[in-house]
Amino acid sequence: MDEKQLKELLLRENAEFRKAHDEHQGCEKALESIRAKPHLTEAEADEERELKKRKLALKDRMYHIMLERVRQN
């Protein structure tokens, strides 16, 4: 099973993975809207940094769940 197939399987079967994935996507959309602005306020720059940190933490969590699944098989 390749990575894409594993992600699809976990999206269907694992609520924690699905929640992390959905939140990760939400962070990406929020970052896109911030990046579209020509200039950022200090608050927007802070929000961008926090979104990046959160997005990375969610990605790490998803990969951890994927690794756990691979080890189970």
C-alpha positions in Angstrom: 0.0 0.0 0.0 1.5 3.3 -1.0 1.2 6.6 1.0 -1.8 7.9 -1.0 -3.7 4.7 -0.5 -2.9 4.7 3.2 -4.1 8.3 3.6 -7.4 7.5 1.8 -7.9 4.4 4.0 -7.3 6.4 7.2 -9.5 9.2 6.1 -12.3 6.7 5.8 -11.6 4.6 8.9 -9.8 6.8 11.5 -11.7 9.8 13.0 -8.5 11.2 14.6 -6.7 11.2 11.3 -9.7 12.7 9.5 -10.0 15.5 12.1 -6.3 16.3 11.8 -6.5 16.2 8.0 -9.5 18.6 8.0 -7.9 21.0 10.4 -4.6 20.9 8.4 -6.6 21.8 5.3 -8.3 24.6 7.2 -4.9 26.0 8.2 -3.7 25.9 4.6 -6.8 27.8 3.4 -6.2 30.4 6.2 -2.6 30.7 5.2 -3.5 31.2 1.5 -5.8 34.1 2.4 -3.0 35.7 4.5 -0.4 35.2 1.8 -2.7 36.9 -0.8 -2.4 40.2 1.1 0.3 42.5 -0.2 1.3 43.7 3.3 0.7 42.0 6.7 0.0 43.8 10.0 1.9 42.6 13.0 -1.1 40.6 14.1 -1.5 39.0 10.7 2.2 38.0 10.7 1.8 36.5 14.2 -1.3 34.6 13.0 0.7 33.3 9.9 3.4 32.0 12.2 0.9 30.3 14.5 -0.9 28.7 11.5 2.4 27.4 10.2 3.2 25.9 13.5 -0.2 24.3 13.9 -0.2 23.0 10.4 3.2 21.3 10.9 2.0 19.8 14.2 -1.0 18.4 12.5 1.1 17.0 9.7 3.4 15.3 12.3 0.3 13.8 14.0 -1.0 12.5 10.7 2.3 10.8 9.9 2.5 9.3 13.3 -1.0 7.8 12.8 0.1 6.5 9.4 3.3 5.0 10.9 1.2 3.3 13.7 -1.0 1.8 11.1 1.9 0.5 9.0 3.4 -1.1 12.1 0.2 -2.9 12.9 0.2 -4.7 9.6 
